[in-house]
């Protein structure tokens, strides 16, 4: 660790991993509810568990992004963080607000939560991924602005690297686009249209900038490849991400009441959306193969390469699978969507945060470039266990989705939704088992943290 | 990448490309806003529909169902439920009101939300309004 203020990243990373565990536990509940319909009913209905599952994901990824920024921005800017105290204060505010929100979801009916938190004054609740009470949303904006101020001041008065500028651009975009979460017109079509300005322009827009910047930072450190080369790649990748991804929003505008020309715009541009992810894969392998040094943190390199590959498969390939309008007409809102969502989020965003943690943690915890061999081995096992499990979760959901689409929408005698759900239950069972394997992988990952122990490698 | 392709060229593609496509997206969005009145059934948005949407949101219906294909995939699509239930608001209201409090053993069951009659009618009216949005003929058939 070059700057003592980088240490503020530590609580962020710990919180991220803790919430990740919670997210997966609720994922298992959901997986069980798909096959044992009355599991935990009526105490934890499916909608509540799902809200906890998706909201924890978003919150822990945000913790991860913020932790990553606090770690890498000072090192890139070559100065201490503008205000470590602010960073720690924001950590506690965000954690408490997040925890209270989750407790609210679980403790009282959602309608009660809406009433208690004054949803009447500014109704923003009850939309997918944006279920947080309005006051929580306001809290998120406040935390995001203060966070941007803190890293912005650090970047402005320090060395301005491409990594820092791209990261700051992505994080600013994240905060600005979130403001559309407060726009909730009665007109359902308008509501949906601008809801995607948060959701799509996050995950297929500005988050890709954040992801690419983090990956570039880690790969510069791990491979010793010339910064100029990596920065050139970074520019090309994010250029393609935005060139394809912005108009790619159109693939959400096929069937929600928006004009039909979006079927052309959406199909053409989102068919190109795998390109930046493919380039990320080529980039990652290219720079690792041309590395100028042997970094002792093998685990971090594995996470970085895995991130690039899985993002390409999950976001790129599985996204392309159902993005063309004539295909999407049948697959829209089916288990195919769920399959894509799982692998894309895991590949692109879960893995990039873990890559950063894997790289930074030995520095933060032991002031060493890498953990000991045994801890790294455990960490790599957890990578394979989680990643292979996620591949199977995706494959089983895809199988379920293909059958669902055929039985419910394509065949000559379309069957009702619930009848079809019963017929494809086998795939849901298999998904649940794959989910349990994922959880074992996650436990191993958490365990590898404690195994990092005292005997870390000395500086190389 | 080759030496002839410099970092500043890459940066210019990023900046120029982003600005161009942001502007194009804004232009298309603006055009869409102009086209929506003919498609989005806005003339049928009444205070009752507005209340229905609020009830829909404040009970997190989207946490299980899809609406025009968006939401969760645990329970049936509701964008066309009004048509599927034979154009009967009473059928929708009756279904929601009759959900058993403790669920159905071994099976998925919608929770009992204890909605008032006014809220039930509003939700049904909201779903009727939704079913009349021009969705380019989606879903493919009545099963949603």
Interface residues (C-beta under 8 A of the other chain):
Chain A: X33 X34 X36 X37 X38 X41 X42 X45 X46 X47 X48 X50 X51 X110 X111 X114 X115 X119 X123 X125 X126 X127 X128 X131 X162 X184 X186 X187 X188 X189 X190 X192 X193 X228 X229 X231 X232 X233 X235 X236 X238 X239 X242 X243 X246 X247 X249 X250 X253 X254 X255 X256 X257 X258 X259 X260 X262 X263 X265 X329 X330 X332 X333 X334 X335 X337 X338 X408 X409 X410 X414 X415 X416 X417 X418 X421
Chain B: X1 X5 X6 X7 X10 X11 X13 X14 X17 X18 X21 X22 X24 X25 X28 X29 X31 X32 X35 X36 X39 X40 X41 X42 X45 X49 X50 X53 X54 X56 X57 X58 X59 X60 X61 X62 X63 X64 X66 X67 X68 X69 X70 X71 X72 X73 X74 X75 X76 X77 X101 X102 X103 X104 X105 X106 X107 X108 X109 X111 X112 X113 X129 X130 X133 X134 X135 X136 X138 X139 X140 X141 X142 X143 X144
